[in-house]
Amino acid sequence: NNAVNARNSIQKLFWVSLLIILFIVALLVYNIFKMVNYEKDILEAREQAEKLAQVKSRFLSNMSHEIRSPLTSIMGFTELIDKIETDPEKKNFLQAIKTSSEHLLSTVNDVLDFSKLDAGKLKLELKPFLLSKAIKEVSFALSTTSAAKKHIDIHTKIELDENMVVNGDLFRLKQILYNLLSNAVKFTDHGSVTVKASLDKTVNDIATIKIMVQDTGIGIPADHLDTIFEEFTQVATSSSSKENRRAIKGTGLGLSICKMLVELQGGTIGVESLLNQGSTFSFTIPYQIDHAEQAPEQTTTILNTHSLKGKYALVIEDNDVNIMLLTMLLKKLELHFDIAKDGAEGLAKFETNQYDIVLTDINVPKLTGDQLATAVRKMADPNKSAVPIIALTATIMRDDIEAYLHAGINDILVKPFKQAELKSMIEKYIFTN
């Protein structure tokens, strides 16, 4: 009996153990199946997110292109008419058109910058530049425009070596400073705005630069200080003048973009403010000190005494209004030029004529501007294959621009552009080619 009982106990234990093992195996299989499905869902969600990001990026690029293209004509013709118009009332109308166009362009740029920063796709362009000169240029630009209109003085204090050359993104530094300064001017009715740059610390050739923008404006309520750098945040106070309340418009992205740009460069940004007593925005950015003996040029403007008269250009553009604008601009430069309304016609003209420069839109029919550039660079005749090609485009996405340059285009002039920018670009390549 004892043996039978022992055998029965062992059998029961075996079956119980087997059931437990089967249950554990089933549980493991279920969990593995669940994990596989979960990973599959994650991959599908990631792919969907990437597709949505690509759609968003392409939409913003197309939106920018469709807004910039007509702005080219609006701002271009406004500039041309303003130079010949003498009637004060009409000049005021022209100034209103110019201001509205610049505001629209600024809004487009803010949306694009915020989108790229938010997606982590904005890349810095690191080059040596003279720090003090960059700060002074931004201060001067605003002191002669928006600050001058409000009779507000902008004081610039450089409390560091004025010959210091650093390696960093000059454009983004100017963008941050311009945003902070323009805000200071916008929210100041009386008094002044002060910009102060100083050396916070230096460690192993890394100089941390501190820049402060102080105004005597309306200030910021204490309960808004913690959220002032959040996107789509705007602050208006009862103490704002009627003029300032009207001026408090925009995307609400300016300070958010400043914060993201500063942090992208490894810096910090903050604000101190008292209502009705003004605000002080300050930010720090660490820069690699460049020990070059001479500071690099910070502008591409070429002071050229040569005349463009008699030089021969090929213009490829399919938009009739832009053709009209370019015709007027190039005639003022005394350039001889041909016009083609598509890439195939442009290539045919190029093959039968010897041009000094080619100005082409990218999105032209039959043969795009970058495809034309590739065809030109493959030509056997070095007098033709080396002709400079400038893209006049409303596309500003970096991946697209890099592709254009890789295709053989020498440089990009982003629409809308000014007459002086077009002249400078043409001179740069005709007289150095």
C-alpha positions as CSV (number, residue, x, y, z in Angstrom):
1,N,0.0,0.0,0.0
2,N,2.8,2.3,0.8
3,A,4.4,1.7,-2.5
4,V,1.1,2.3,-4.3
5,N,0.5,5.5,-2.4
6,A,4.0,6.7,-3.2
7,R,3.5,5.9,-6.9
8,N,0.2,7.7,-6.9
9,S,1.8,10.7,-5.2
10,I,4.6,10.8,-7.7
11,Q,2.2,10.6,-10.6
12,K,0.1,13.4,-9.1
13,L,3.2,15.4,-8.6
14,F,4.3,14.7,-12.2
15,W,1.0,15.8,-13.6
16,V,0.9,18.9,-11.4
17,S,4.5,19.8,-12.4
18,L,3.7,19.1,-16.0
19,L,0.6,21.4,-15.8
20,I,2.7,24.1,-14.1
21,I,5.4,23.8,-16.8
22,L,2.8,23.9,-19.6
23,F,1.2,26.9,-18.0
24,I,4.6,28.6,-17.7
25,V,5.5,27.8,-21.3
26,A,2.1,29.0,-22.5
27,L,2.6,32.2,-20.5
28,L,6.1,32.7,-22.0
29,V,4.8,32.0,-25.5
30,Y,2.0,34.5,-24.9
31,N,4.3,37.1,-23.6
32,I,6.8,36.6,-26.5
33,F,3.9,36.9,-28.9
34,K,2.7,40.0,-27.2
35,M,6.2,41.5,-27.2
36,V,6.6,40.7,-30.9
37,N,3.3,42.4,-31.7
38,Y,4.3,45.3,-29.4
39,E,7.6,45.8,-31.2
40,K,5.8,45.5,-34.5
41,D,3.3,48.2,-33.4
42,I,6.3,50.4,-32.3
43,L,8.0,50.0,-35.7
44,E,4.8,50.8,-37.5
45,A,4.2,53.8,-35.3
46,R,7.8,55.0,-35.9
47,E,7.4,54.5,-39.6
48,Q,4.1,56.4,-39.5
49,A,5.7,59.2,-37.5
50,E,8.6,59.4,-40.0
51,K,6.2,59.6,-42.9
52,L,4.2,62.3,-41.1
53,A,7.4,64.2,-40.4
54,Q,8.3,64.0,-44.1
55,V,4.9,65.1,-45.2
56,K,5.0,68.0,-42.7
57,S,8.5,69.0,-43.8
58,R,7.5,68.8,-47.5
59,F,4.3,70.8,-46.8
60,L,6.3,73.5,-45.0
61,S,8.8,73.6,-47.9
62,N,6.0,73.9,-50.4
63,M,4.2,76.5,-48.3
64,S,7.4,78.5,-48.0
65,H,8.0,78.3,-51.8
66,E,4.4,79.4,-52.7
67,I,4.7,82.4,-50.3
68,R,8.2,83.4,-51.2
69,S,7.7,83.4,-55.0
70,P,5.0,86.1,-55.1
71,L,6.9,88.0,-52.3
72,T,9.8,88.3,-54.7
73,S,7.8,90.3,-57.1
74,I,6.0,92.3,-54.5
75,M,9.1,93.3,-52.6
76,G,11.1,93.8,-55.8
77,F,8.7,96.1,-57.5
78,T,8.2,98.0,-54.3
79,E,11.9,98.6,-54.0
80,L,12.1,99.7,-57.7
81,I,9.2,102.1,-57.4
82,D,10.4,103.5,-54.1
83,K,13.6,104.6,-55.8
84,I,11.9,106.7,-58.4
85,E,8.8,107.9,-56.5
86,T,9.0,111.4,-54.9
87,D,5.4,111.9,-53.7
88,P,5.5,111.6,-49.8
89,E,2.0,110.0,-49.6
90,K,2.8,107.4,-52.2
91,K,6.2,106.7,-50.5
92,N,4.2,106.0,-47.3
93,F,2.1,103.5,-49.1
94,L,5.2,101.8,-50.5
95,Q,6.7,101.7,-47.0
96,A,3.5,100.1,-45.7
97,I,3.7,97.4,-48.5
98,K,7.4,96.8,-47.6
99,T,6.7,96.5,-43.9
100,S,3.8,94.1,-44.4
101,S,5.8,92.0,-46.8
102,E,8.8,91.8,-44.4
103,H,6.4,90.8,-41.6
104,L,4.9,88.0,-43.7
105,L,8.4,86.8,-44.7
106,S,9.5,86.9,-41.0
107,T,6.4,84.8,-40.1
108,V,7.3,82.2,-42.7
109,N,10.9,82.0,-41.5
110,D,9.8,81.6,-37.8
111,V,7.4,78.8,-38.7
112,L,10.1,77.0,-40.7
113,D,12.8,77.5,-38.0
114,F,10.5,76.3,-35.2
115,S,9.5,73.2,-37.2
116,K,13.2,72.3,-37.9
117,L,14.2,72.9,-34.3
118,D,11.3,71.0,-32.9
119,A,12.1,68.0,-35.1
120,G,15.8,68.3,-34.3
121,K,16.8,68.8,-37.9
122,L,18.3,72.2,-37.7
123,K,22.1,72.1,-38.2
124,L,24.6,74.7,-37.2
125,E,27.1,76.1,-39.7
126,L,30.3,76.7,-37.7
127,K,32.7,79.3,-39.2
128,P,35.2,81.8,-37.7
129,F,33.7,85.3,-37.2
130,L,34.5,88.5,-35.3
131,L,32.2,88.5,-32.3
132,S,32.2,92.2,-31.6
133,K,31.5,93.1,-35.2
134,A,28.5,90.7,-35.3
135,I,26.9,92.3,-32.2
136,K,27.5,95.9,-33.5
137,E,26.0,95.1,-36.9
138,V,22.7,93.9,-35.4
139,S,22.6,96.9,-33.0
140,F,23.2,99.3,-35.8
141,A,20.6,97.7,-38.1
142,L,17.9,98.1,-35.5
143,S,19.1,101.6,-34.3
144,T,18.6,102.9,-37.8
145,T,15.2,101.3,-38.5
146,S,12.6,100.4,-35.9
147,A,14.4,102.1,-32.9
148,A,14.9,105.3,-34.9
149,K,11.2,105.4,-35.7
150,K,10.3,105.3,-32.0
151,H,13.2,107.7,-31.0
152,I,14.7,105.0,-28.8
153,D,18.5,104.8,-28.4
154,I,20.3,101.5,-28.6
155,H,23.6,101.5,-26.5
156,T,26.1,98.8,-27.3
157,K,28.8,97.9,-24.7
158,I,31.5,95.4,-25.7
159,E,33.2,94.3,-22.5
160,L,35.6,91.8,-24.1
161,D,38.4,91.8,-26.6
162,E,37.0,93.4,-29.7
163,N,39.4,91.4,-31.8
164,M,38.2,88.1,-30.5
165,V,37.5,85.6,-33.3
166,V,35.3,82.6,-32.4
167,N,34.2,79.6,-34.3
168,G,30.4,79.3,-34.3
169,D,27.2,79.9,-36.2
170,L,27.2,83.6,-37.0
171,F,23.7,83.6,-38.6
172,R,22.1,82.0,-35.6
173,L,23.8,84.4,-33.1
174,K,22.5,87.3,-35.1
175,Q,19.1,85.8,-35.3
176,I,18.9,85.4,-31.5
177,L,20.2,88.9,-30.9
178,Y,17.9,90.4,-33.5
179,N,14.9,88.8,-32.0
180,L,15.7,89.9,-28.5
181,L,16.6,93.5,-29.6
182,S,13.5,93.9,-31.8
183,N,11.3,92.7,-28.9
184,A,13.0,95.2,-26.6
185,V,12.3,98.0,-29.0
186,K,8.7,96.8,-29.6
187,F,7.8,96.9,-25.9
188,T,9.6,100.1,-25.1
189,D,7.7,103.4,-25.6
190,H,10.3,105.7,-24.0
191,G,13.9,105.4,-22.9
192,S,16.6,103.2,-24.3
193,V,17.8,99.6,-25.0
194,T,21.2,98.4,-24.0
195,V,23.2,95.5,-25.4
196,K,26.1,94.3,-23.3
197,A,28.6,91.5,-24.3
198,S,31.1,90.2,-21.8
199,L,33.3,87.2,-21.3
200,D,31.7,84.9,-18.7
201,K,34.6,82.4,-18.5
202,T,37.3,80.7,-20.5
203,V,38.3,77.0,-20.2
204,N,40.7,75.3,-22.6
205,D,40.1,77.8,-25.4
206,I,36.3,77.6,-24.9
207,A,35.0,81.1,-24.2
208,T,31.6,81.4,-22.7
209,I,30.1,84.7,-24.0
210,K,27.3,86.4,-22.1
211,I,25.1,88.8,-23.9
212,M,22.5,90.9,-22.1
213,V,19.6,92.9,-23.7
214,Q,18.1,95.4,-21.3
215,D,15.2,97.8,-22.0
216,T,13.2,100.4,-20.1
217,G,9.9,99.1,-21.4
218,I,6.6,97.8,-20.1
219,G,8.1,94.8,-18.3
220,I,6.6,91.3,-17.9
221,P,4.1,90.2,-15.2
222,A,5.7,87.9,-12.6
223,D,3.2,85.1,-13.4
224,H,4.3,85.1,-17.0
225,L,8.1,84.8,-16.5
226,D,8.1,81.0,-16.2
227,T,6.2,80.6,-19.5
228,I,7.7,83.4,-21.6
229,F,9.9,81.1,-23.6
230,E,7.1,78.6,-24.4
231,E,5.9,78.5,-28.0
232,F,2.9,80.6,-29.0
233,T,3.2,82.7,-25.8
234,Q,2.5,86.5,-26.1
235,V,2.3,88.9,-23.2
236,A,0.2,92.1,-23.2
237,T,-0.3,94.2,-20.1
238,S,-2.7,97.0,-19.2
239,S,0.2,99.3,-19.0
240,S,1.0,98.9,-22.7
241,S,0.4,101.9,-24.8
242,K,-2.2,101.8,-27.5
243,E,0.6,101.7,-30.1
244,N,2.3,98.8,-28.3
245,R,-1.0,96.8,-27.9
246,R,-1.3,97.0,-31.6
247,A,2.3,96.0,-32.0
248,I,1.9,92.8,-29.9
249,K,1.3,90.6,-32.9
250,G,3.1,87.7,-34.5
251,T,3.5,84.0,-34.3
252,G,4.5,83.9,-30.6
253,L,7.5,81.8,-31.6
254,G,10.3,84.3,-31.4
255,L,11.5,83.7,-27.8
256,S,10.8,80.0,-28.1
257,I,13.1,79.9,-31.2
258,C,15.7,81.9,-29.3
259,K,15.7,79.4,-26.4
260,M,16.0,76.4,-28.7
261,L,18.8,78.1,-30.7
262,V,20.8,79.0,-27.6
263,E,20.4,75.5,-26.1
264,L,21.3,73.9,-29.5
265,Q,24.6,75.7,-29.1
266,G,25.1,74.5,-25.6
267,G,24.1,77.7,-23.9
268,T,21.4,79.0,-21.5
269,I,18.9,81.9,-21.6
270,G,16.9,83.7,-18.9
271,V,15.0,86.8,-18.1
272,E,14.5,89.2,-15.2
273,S,11.7,91.7,-15.3
274,L,9.6,94.1,-13.2
275,L,6.3,95.4,-14.4
276,N,6.5,98.9,-15.8
277,Q,10.3,99.0,-15.1
278,G,11.7,97.0,-18.0
279,S,13.2,93.6,-18.8
280,T,16.7,92.1,-19.0
281,F,17.1,89.1,-21.3
282,S,20.5,87.4,-21.0
283,F,22.0,84.3,-22.7
284,T,25.3,82.5,-22.7
285,I,26.9,80.5,-25.6
286,P,30.3,78.7,-25.4
287,Y,32.4,79.3,-28.4
288,Q,35.7,77.8,-29.5
289,I,38.3,80.6,-29.7
290,D,39.9,80.9,-33.2
291,H,43.5,82.0,-33.0
292,A,43.6,83.1,-36.6
293,E,45.8,86.1,-37.1
294,Q,43.2,88.0,-39.1
295,A,39.4,88.0,-38.7
296,P,37.5,86.5,-41.6
297,E,35.2,88.7,-43.7
298,Q,31.7,88.5,-42.4
299,T,29.9,89.7,-45.5
300,T,29.9,88.4,-49.1
301,T,29.3,91.9,-50.5
302,I,32.0,92.7,-53.0
303,L,32.9,96.4,-53.6
304,N,33.5,96.2,-57.3
305,T,34.4,99.2,-59.5
306,H,34.0,97.1,-62.7
307,S,30.9,97.7,-64.8
308,L,28.6,94.8,-65.8
309,K,27.9,96.6,-69.1
310,G,28.4,94.2,-72.0
311,K,28.4,91.0,-69.8
312,Y,26.1,88.3,-71.1
313,A,23.6,86.4,-68.9
314,L,21.1,83.6,-69.4
315,V,17.9,83.8,-67.3
316,I,15.7,80.7,-67.0
317,E,12.4,81.6,-65.3
318,D,8.8,80.4,-66.1
319,N,6.9,83.0,-64.0
320,D,5.9,86.0,-66.1
321,V,5.8,88.4,-63.2
322,N,9.3,87.3,-62.0
323,I,10.6,87.6,-65.6
324,M,9.3,91.2,-65.7
325,L,11.1,92.0,-62.4
326,L,14.4,90.4,-63.5
327,T,14.2,92.2,-66.8
328,M,14.0,95.6,-65.0
329,L,16.7,94.7,-62.5
330,L,19.2,93.4,-65.1
331,K,18.6,96.4,-67.4
332,K,19.5,98.6,-64.5
333,L,22.7,96.7,-64.2
334,E,23.3,97.2,-68.0
335,L,23.6,93.4,-68.5
336,H,22.9,91.9,-71.9
337,F,20.7,88.8,-71.4
338,D,18.5,86.1,-72.9
339,I,15.4,84.7,-71.3
340,A,14.3,81.0,-71.5
341,K,10.9,79.9,-70.0
342,D,11.9,76.3,-69.4
343,G,15.0,74.3,-68.8
344,A,15.2,72.6,-72.2
345,E,15.0,76.0,-74.0
346,G,17.6,77.3,-71.6
347,L,20.0,74.4,-72.3
348,A,19.5,75.0,-76.1
349,K,20.4,78.7,-75.8
350,F,23.4,77.8,-73.6
351,E,24.8,75.4,-76.2
352,T,24.6,78.0,-78.9
353,N,25.8,81.1,-77.0
354,Q,28.7,82.0,-74.7
355,Y,27.3,83.4,-71.5
356,D,29.2,84.9,-68.5
357,I,26.6,83.7,-66.0
358,V,23.4,81.7,-65.7
359,L,20.5,82.7,-63.4
360,T,18.0,79.9,-63.1
361,D,14.9,79.1,-61.1
362,I,14.9,75.5,-59.8
363,N,11.3,74.5,-60.5
364,V,11.2,75.3,-64.3
365,P,9.4,72.9,-66.7
366,K,11.0,70.2,-68.9
367,L,14.4,70.4,-67.3
368,T,14.9,71.6,-63.7
369,G,17.6,74.1,-62.7
370,D,19.7,71.5,-61.0
371,Q,19.3,69.1,-63.9
372,L,20.5,71.8,-66.3
373,A,23.5,72.5,-64.0
374,T,24.5,68.8,-64.2
375,A,24.2,68.8,-68.0
376,V,26.4,72.0,-68.2
377,R,29.1,70.5,-65.9
378,K,29.4,67.5,-68.2
379,M,30.1,69.5,-71.3
380,A,33.4,68.9,-73.0
381,D,34.1,72.6,-73.7
382,P,35.7,74.1,-70.6
383,N,34.6,77.6,-71.6
384,K,31.0,76.3,-71.1
385,S,31.3,73.8,-68.4
386,A,32.9,76.3,-66.0
387,V,30.2,79.1,-66.5
388,P,28.9,80.0,-63.0
389,I,25.2,79.0,-62.4
390,I,23.2,80.8,-59.7
391,A,19.9,79.4,-58.5
392,L,17.2,81.9,-57.8
393,T,14.9,79.8,-55.7
394,A,12.2,80.1,-53.0
395,T,13.3,76.7,-51.6
396,I,15.3,77.0,-48.4
397,M,15.3,73.4,-47.0
398,R,19.0,72.5,-46.4
399,D,18.8,69.0,-47.9
400,D,17.4,70.5,-51.2
401,I,20.1,73.2,-51.2
402,E,22.9,70.7,-50.7
403,A,21.5,68.6,-53.6
404,Y,21.5,71.7,-55.8
405,L,25.1,72.5,-55.0
406,H,26.1,68.9,-55.5
407,A,24.4,69.0,-59.0
408,G,26.8,71.8,-60.0
409,I,25.1,75.0,-59.0
410,N,27.6,77.5,-57.7
411,D,25.5,79.5,-55.3
412,I,21.9,80.1,-54.1
413,L,20.1,83.4,-54.0
414,V,17.0,82.8,-51.9
415,K,13.7,84.6,-53.0
416,P,12.7,87.2,-52.2
417,F,16.0,89.0,-52.7
418,K,17.0,92.7,-53.0
419,Q,18.5,94.4,-56.0
420,A,21.8,94.9,-54.2
421,E,22.0,91.2,-53.3
422,L,21.4,90.2,-56.9
423,K,24.0,92.7,-58.1
424,S,26.5,91.5,-55.5
425,M,26.0,87.8,-56.4
426,I,26.5,88.5,-60.2
427,E,29.6,90.6,-59.6
428,K,31.1,88.0,-57.2
429,Y,31.0,85.2,-59.9
430,I,31.5,87.2,-63.1
431,F,34.6,89.0,-61.8
432,T,36.2,86.0,-60.0
433,N,35.3,83.3,-62.5
